[in-house]
């Protein structure tokens, strides 16, 4: 969605290594924002983003308007938000792509309708650009799960490559929303990474009980009472269902509010 950082550029570099031609899209998709979320203030730095993509050797930038993506329906954002807020099934609604099994888990549970907007816009981007390979970041682990399932179930002719989380030197996962943080909040935000590091340490030492690991992770958050946990779960990396006993490939996922900013992070054990 623009406001590019090193995490985005790492995807570009991975694409450059494995593909002949690289395309990137920038589109702040209104249908994946819910009521009272940050659509209006989401950081936008289009000119800088273009310069960075050109520097990285991207051949094609697709940066459509809302009207181009949703023809004849420029007010889709407002209407989608209204439908989401009222949960009125008879309200006028556009066409959606919904990955039923996964869309209500992790971020989808906290942000109803979010993955409906994600799946819809990504399916449109795939149809328009027709890539052979698409590169996504592991930081958005639930999103990756939704997209991989959509591609499988709808027979998209595109391979999905998931690239590692890009982090700041102190461990904070890179995110466009980090720009919202003031200096104090920036320090507090490190608790997400610390909690995951604690769970990784315990799992490496032999702890397999998921509930015990989650408790240990939440104890780390107790040292930062200003940070409010949204969810903290250990799930199967494919279907996003909670696990009882941890095995290789389990996904530890956390979302938390630092001030008014919602951040996410995860670790694959």
C-alpha angles and dihedrals in degrees: 000000000000127000084110124208136173091283091062091045091052087061090052091052092049089052091049091054095052106030139056096222128026126206126184131193129211116192128142094216111213095197094067093058119087130208113300093012125129104268094124095048099034105135114262124188103158100160092048091045091053091051092050093049091049090050090053092053101253108166099197133031117192108197108163130180122241088255091054093050095042105030116207090003106086091149092057092115093057093043093045090051090048092051090047093050096047097036085213108159092197094056115111109273136179124227114291136193107218126184095204102193097050108027095084097052131094106337090009090060092051095040109039111207094015097114091043087063092043095050092045096051095041091051089051092049091050091050093047100043098028097206122189092214131021124198122212133174124249090224089080091053097160091047089052090052092051093048094047091051092047091051091050097045096043095042097238111181093228132106115224116219117191116206127202123267113269112223139191117246091267093051102261110144110244113250136161087232091062085083088073093063122101117215094269093047090047089061092044091052091068088077089082092061093041092054092051091046090053092052092046089052093051093045090051088052090056107269108145103167107106095202091053091049092049090050089053091050092050090050088062089055090053087072089062103048092170089067114081118209115226096184137344114187143155109214144166106275093226107043098020092229117147115260129216098202120034120233134170111300096029113147120226106200130183136179124184142167116241102190102317094329119103113213131182134200138164146183131210110220 
